[in-house]
């Protein structure tokens, strides 16, 4: 009985040692700890197609392949679609890379529960973002999907891209201005159209039926 228990303990110890060794090799290979899991998590989610394309186009996937603990604020496809002149941003790879680097914190995993205790966050690209709404927002972006585990990377899905000239107030002002211009333009067009109609009615010659009839009879003769 004692020998059987000893043998069982030896097997369990050996199994645990082999598992730890395999995990260590897996991590050193860069498959989990260095962030490939983060890319896979984003890809499997299905809402980050534009982000993944941007990371690939700018060769900045290394942002999610670092050994250090990291925090990544990941804009969804809908977040990118809110960016004014998105096509211009996606074509400008230098600018796009700067934007992406300012979505990452390297050296620290900041959880959703940690955010209320912070006033601001310094991003890898050098920008500082404000923590607002008791930790529910960073700058003007709402955290929609917090604390997604991906190896050493902690992902927070956000509904807006963290960049200059992408604040909701500016966007709303632009939309209001655009709407106002369209409204004013329509009013001017309607006014001109109505005025033109009145002018046409004023100068429209009256039909002289008698002259018309006489002319027809003269032609017949």
Sine and cosine of phi, psi and omega as CSV:
sin_phi,cos_phi,sin_psi,cos_psi,sin_omega,cos_omega
0.00,0.00,-0.71,0.70,0.01,-1.00
-0.90,0.44,-0.66,0.75,0.00,-1.00
-0.90,0.43,-0.62,0.79,-0.01,-1.00
-0.91,0.42,-0.68,0.73,0.02,-1.00
-0.90,0.43,-0.66,0.75,0.01,-1.00
-0.89,0.46,-0.67,0.74,0.01,-1.00
-0.90,0.44,-0.64,0.76,0.00,-1.00
-0.91,0.42,-0.69,0.73,0.04,-1.00
-0.89,0.46,-0.62,0.78,0.02,-1.00
-0.90,0.44,-0.65,0.76,0.01,-1.00
-0.91,0.42,-0.67,0.74,-0.01,-1.00
-0.91,0.42,-0.65,0.76,0.02,-1.00
-0.90,0.44,-0.68,0.73,0.01,-1.00
-0.89,0.45,-0.68,0.73,0.00,-1.00
-0.89,0.45,-0.70,0.72,0.01,-1.00
-0.90,0.44,-0.64,0.77,0.01,-1.00
-0.90,0.43,-0.68,0.74,0.02,-1.00
-0.91,0.42,-0.63,0.78,0.01,-1.00
-0.90,0.43,-0.69,0.73,0.01,-1.00
-0.90,0.43,-0.62,0.78,0.02,-1.00
-0.91,0.42,-0.68,0.73,0.01,-1.00
-0.91,0.42,-0.65,0.76,0.01,-1.00
-0.91,0.42,-0.65,0.76,0.00,-1.00
-0.89,0.45,-0.67,0.74,0.03,-1.00
-0.91,0.42,-0.62,0.78,0.01,-1.00
-0.89,0.46,-0.68,0.73,-0.01,-1.00
-0.93,0.37,-0.67,0.74,0.00,-1.00
-0.91,0.41,-0.46,0.89,-0.01,-1.00
-0.95,0.32,-0.21,0.98,0.03,-1.00
1.00,0.03,0.18,0.98,-0.06,-1.00
-0.99,0.14,-0.53,0.85,-0.03,-1.00
-0.91,-0.40,-0.86,0.51,-0.12,-0.99
-0.92,0.40,-0.57,0.82,-0.07,-1.00
-0.99,0.11,0.08,1.00,0.24,-0.97
0.95,-0.30,0.00,1.00,0.05,-1.00
-0.86,0.50,-0.55,0.84,0.06,-1.00
-0.86,0.51,-0.61,0.80,-0.01,-1.00
-0.89,0.46,-0.70,0.71,0.05,-1.00
-0.88,0.48,-0.68,0.73,0.00,-1.00
-0.91,0.42,-0.66,0.75,0.02,-1.00
-0.87,0.49,-0.71,0.71,0.01,-1.00
-0.90,0.43,-0.66,0.75,-0.02,-1.00
-0.92,0.39,-0.69,0.73,-0.02,-1.00
-0.92,0.39,-0.49,0.87,0.00,-1.00
-0.90,0.43,-0.65,0.76,0.07,-1.00
1.00,0.00,-0.11,0.99,-0.04,-1.00
-0.97,-0.24,0.16,0.99,-0.13,-0.99
-0.81,-0.58,0.57,0.82,-0.06,-1.00
-0.89,0.45,-0.71,0.71,-0.02,-1.00
-0.92,0.40,-0.66,0.75,0.03,-1.00
-0.87,0.49,-0.72,0.69,0.00,-1.00
-0.90,0.44,-0.64,0.77,0.05,-1.00
-0.90,0.44,-0.67,0.74,-0.01,-1.00
-0.91,0.42,-0.67,0.74,0.04,-1.00
-0.88,0.48,-0.66,0.75,-0.03,-1.00
-0.95,0.32,-0.68,0.73,-0.05,-1.00
-0.90,0.44,-0.53,0.85,-0.05,-1.00
-0.99,-0.17,0.12,0.99,-0.01,-1.00
0.81,0.59,0.64,0.77,-0.01,-1.00
-0.93,-0.38,0.37,0.93,0.09,-1.00
-0.90,0.44,-0.30,0.95,0.05,-1.00
-0.89,0.46,-0.32,0.95,0.08,-1.00
-0.84,0.54,-0.52,0.85,-0.04,-1.00
-0.95,-0.30,0.29,0.96,-0.02,-1.00
-0.82,-0.57,0.46,0.89,0.01,-1.00
-1.00,-0.03,0.46,-0.89,0.00,-1.00
-0.98,0.22,-0.42,0.91,-0.03,-1.00
-0.94,0.33,0.47,-0.88,0.14,-0.99
-0.85,0.52,0.66,-0.75,-0.06,-1.00
-0.63,-0.78,0.38,-0.93,0.11,-0.99
-0.84,-0.55,0.74,-0.67,-0.05,-1.00
-0.80,-0.59,0.86,-0.50,0.10,-0.99
-1.00,-0.04,0.96,-0.29,-0.18,-0.98
-0.98,-0.19,0.92,-0.40,0.04,-1.00
-0.96,0.28,0.72,-0.69,0.04,-1.00
-0.97,0.25,0.12,-0.99,0.07,-1.00
-0.86,0.51,-0.65,0.76,0.02,-1.00
-0.89,0.45,-0.57,0.82,0.04,-1.00
-0.89,0.46,-0.70,0.71,0.01,-1.00
-0.91,0.42,-0.59,0.81,-0.04,-1.00
-0.92,0.38,-0.27,0.96,0.05,-1.00
-0.99,0.11,-0.19,0.98,-0.07,-1.00
-0.95,0.31,0.80,-0.60,0.07,-1.00
-0.88,0.47,0.71,-0.70,0.02,-1.00
0.81,0.59,0.80,0.60,-0.03,-1.00
-0.85,0.53,-0.65,0.76,-0.03,-1.00
-0.85,0.52,-0.65,0.76,0.02,-1.00
-0.90,0.45,-0.66,0.76,0.02,-1.00
-0.90,0.44,-0.70,0.71,-0.04,-1.00
-0.92,0.39,-0.47,0.88,0.04,-1.00
-0.98,0.20,-0.48,0.88,-0.03,-1.00
-1.00,0.03,1.00,0.04,-0.13,-0.99
-0.90,0.43,-0.56,0.83,0.01,-1.00
-0.91,0.42,-0.72,0.69,0.02,-1.00
-0.92,0.40,-0.67,0.75,-0.01,-1.00
-0.88,0.48,-0.64,0.77,0.03,-1.00
-0.89,0.45,-0.68,0.74,0.03,-1.00
-0.87,0.49,-0.66,0.75,0.01,-1.00
-0.89,0.45,-0.71,0.70,-0.03,-1.00
-0.90,0.44,-0.65,0.76,0.00,-1.00
-0.91,0.41,-0.37,0.93,0.04,-1.00
-1.00,-0.03,0.38,0.93,0.16,-0.99
-0.91,-0.42,0.07,1.00,-0.13,-0.99
-0.85,-0.53,0.66,-0.75,0.19,-0.98
-0.92,-0.39,0.86,-0.52,-0.02,-1.00
-0.98,-0.22,0.72,-0.70,0.04,-1.00
0.99,-0.13,0.00,1.00,-0.04,-1.00
-0.41,-0.91,0.75,-0.66,0.11,-0.99
-0.99,-0.12,0.96,-0.29,-0.03,-1.00
-0.99,-0.12,0.94,-0.35,-0.03,-1.00
-0.99,0.15,0.22,-0.98,0.02,-1.00
-0.87,0.49,-0.58,0.82,0.01,-1.00
-0.95,0.30,-0.38,0.92,0.02,-1.00
-0.98,0.20,-0.42,0.91,-0.16,-0.99
-0.89,0.45,-0.65,0.76,-0.01,-1.00
-0.85,0.53,-0.40,0.92,0.01,-1.00
-1.00,0.06,0.08,1.00,-0.03,-1.00
-0.87,-0.50,0.57,-0.82,0.06,-1.00
-1.00,-0.07,-0.49,0.87,-0.03,-1.00
-0.42,-0.91,0.22,-0.98,0.00,-1.00
-0.71,-0.70,0.69,-0.73,0.05,-1.00
-0.99,-0.12,0.84,-0.54,-0.07,-1.00
-1.00,-0.01,0.27,-0.96,-0.05,-1.00
-0.88,0.48,-0.51,0.86,0.01,-1.00
-0.99,0.15,-0.03,1.00,0.06,-1.00
0.97,-0.22,-0.26,0.97,0.00,-1.00
-0.98,0.21,0.43,-0.90,0.09,-1.00
-0.93,-0.37,0.78,-0.63,0.03,-1.00
-0.93,-0.37,0.54,-0.84,-0.01,-1.00
-1.00,0.04,0.61,-0.80,0.13,-0.99
-1.00,-0.08,0.85,-0.53,-0.10,-1.00
-0.82,-0.58,0.17,-0.99,0.08,-1.00
0.79,0.61,0.71,0.71,0.03,-1.00
0.83,0.55,0.63,0.78,0.08,-1.00
1.00,-0.02,-0.02,1.00,-0.01,-1.00
-0.99,0.12,-0.31,0.95,-0.02,-1.00
-0.78,-0.62,0.53,-0.85,0.25,-0.97
-0.88,-0.47,0.85,-0.52,-0.23,-0.97
0.79,0.61,-0.82,-0.57,-0.03,-1.00
-0.98,-0.18,0.13,0.99,-0.07,-1.00
-0.99,-0.11,0.76,-0.65,0.04,-1.00
-1.00,0.04,0.71,-0.70,0.06,-1.00
-0.99,0.17,0.94,-0.33,-0.05,-1.00
-1.00,-0.02,-0.60,0.80,-0.04,-1.00
-0.77,-0.63,1.00,-0.04,-0.08,-1.00
-1.00,0.07,0.38,-0.92,0.23,-0.97
0.82,0.57,0.77,0.63,0.10,-0.99
-1.00,0.03,0.89,-0.45,-0.06,-1.00
-0.98,0.22,0.72,-0.69,0.03,-1.00
-0.48,-0.88,0.98,0.20,-0.05,-1.00
0.91,0.41,-0.79,-0.61,0.04,-1.00
-0.99,0.15,-0.12,0.99,-0.07,-1.00
-0.99,-0.13,0.72,-0.70,0.12,-0.99
-0.95,-0.33,0.86,-0.52,-0.11,-0.99
-0.97,-0.24,0.70,-0.71,0.16,-0.99
-0.87,-0.50,0.89,-0.46,0.06,-1.00
-0.97,0.23,0.76,-0.64,-0.05,-1.00
-0.83,-0.55,0.38,-0.93,-0.12,-0.99
-0.99,-0.14,0.08,1.00,0.07,-1.00
-0.57,-0.82,0.50,-0.86,0.05,-1.00
-0.98,0.18,0.71,-0.70,0.01,-1.00
-0.99,0.14,0.98,-0.17,-0.03,-1.00
-0.31,-0.95,0.27,-0.96,0.03,-1.00
-0.91,0.41,0.48,-0.88,0.06,-1.00
0.86,0.52,0.53,0.85,0.05,-1.00
-0.77,-0.64,0.39,0.92,0.01,-1.00
-0.98,0.20,0.57,-0.82,-0.08,-1.00
-0.88,0.47,-0.57,0.82,-0.01,-1.00
-0.91,0.42,-0.66,0.75,0.05,-1.00
-0.91,0.42,-0.66,0.75,-0.01,-1.00
-0.91,0.42,-0.68,0.73,0.02,-1.00
-0.90,0.43,-0.63,0.77,0.03,-1.00
-0.89,0.46,-0.68,0.74,0.02,-1.00
-0.89,0.45,-0.66,0.75,0.02,-1.00
-0.91,0.41,-0.64,0.77,0.02,-1.00
-0.90,0.43,-0.70,0.72,0.02,-1.00
-0.89,0.46,-0.71,0.70,0.00,-1.00
-0.88,0.47,-0.68,0.73,0.03,-1.00
-0.90,0.44,-0.63,0.77,0.02,-1.00
-0.90,0.43,-0.66,0.75,0.02,-1.00
-0.90,0.44,-0.68,0.73,0.01,-1.00
-0.90,0.44,-0.69,0.73,0.00,-1.00
-0.88,0.47,-0.74,0.68,0.00,-1.00
-0.88,0.47,-0.67,0.75,0.02,-1.00
-0.88,0.47,-0.65,0.76,0.01,-1.00
-0.91,0.41,-0.64,0.77,0.02,-1.00
-0.90,0.43,-0.67,0.74,0.03,-1.00
-0.89,0.46,-0.69,0.72,0.01,-1.00
-0.88,0.47,-0.70,0.71,0.00,-1.00
-0.89,0.45,-0.63,0.77,0.01,-1.00
-0.90,0.43,-0.69,0.72,0.02,-1.00
-0.90,0.43,-0.64,0.77,-0.01,-1.00
-0.90,0.43,-0.69,0.72,0.02,-1.00
-0.91,0.42,-0.68,0.74,0.01,-1.00
-0.89,0.45,-0.66,0.75,0.01,-1.00
-0.90,0.44,-0.60,0.80,0.02,-1.00
-0.91,0.42,-0.64,0.76,0.01,-1.00
-0.92,0.39,-0.66,0.75,0.02,-1.00
-0.89,0.46,-0.66,0.75,0.01,-1.00
-0.90,0.44,-0.66,0.75,0.01,-1.00
-0.92,0.40,-0.58,0.82,-0.04,-1.00
-0.92,0.39,-0.66,0.75,-0.09,-1.00
-0.99,-0.15,0.16,0.99,0.01,-1.00
-0.96,0.29,0.84,-0.54,-0.02,-1.00
-0.93,0.38,0.61,-0.79,0.05,-1.00
-0.97,0.23,0.63,-0.78,0.00,-1.00
-0.98,0.21,0.80,-0.60,0.03,-1.00
-0.99,-0.11,0.99,-0.16,-0.09,-1.00
-0.91,0.41,-0.54,0.84,-0.02,-1.00
-0.92,0.39,-0.71,0.71,0.02,-1.00
-0.88,0.47,-0.67,0.74,-0.02,-1.00
-0.88,0.48,-0.70,0.71,-0.02,-1.00
-0.91,0.42,-0.70,0.72,-0.01,-1.00
-0.88,0.48,-0.68,0.74,-0.01,-1.00
-0.89,0.46,-0.67,0.74,-0.01,-1.00
-0.90,0.44,-0.68,0.73,-0.03,-1.00
-0.92,0.40,-0.62,0.79,0.00,-1.00
-0.89,0.45,-0.66,0.76,0.02,-1.00
-0.90,0.43,-0.65,0.76,-0.01,-1.00
-0.89,0.46,-0.61,0.79,-0.02,-1.00
-0.93,0.36,0.00,0.00,0.00,0.00
